[in-house]
Amino acid sequence: MKHGTDCPNARAPGSLLLGLPAVLTSCPVFQYPASFVTVSQISPGTSSTDVPAGQKPMKVNGIPVYVVMGSSTTLNWTVPSLGAEVVGTGPTSGQVMHTLHKA
């Protein structure tokens, strides 16, 4: 993790981003296959109690998590009870995301 910058350390094997970089396309992390996980606030205008219509949550360490998108390379979760979105990309991002806990 790198503090005080918009982009993660490109030399690290993976990164945890708290909040989104201002300009994602200029970040070196998107130019190689490392894993990274981004934790950010739910999009403005979305209530922390909103639940995706017709979707049942999966539980991650007892926390209800809604899968917004999932593929072999990217996971995108909404966690209304924590007011957070969690996005993971790369081969080990799912392992990091499954460590989600309430603070």
Secondary structure, DSSP 8 states (H G I E B T S, - for coil): --SSSSS--TTSSEEEEES--S-GGG-GGGGS--EEEEEEE--TT--TT---TT---EEETTEEEEEEEE-SSEEEEEEGGGTEEEEEESTTHHHHHTT----
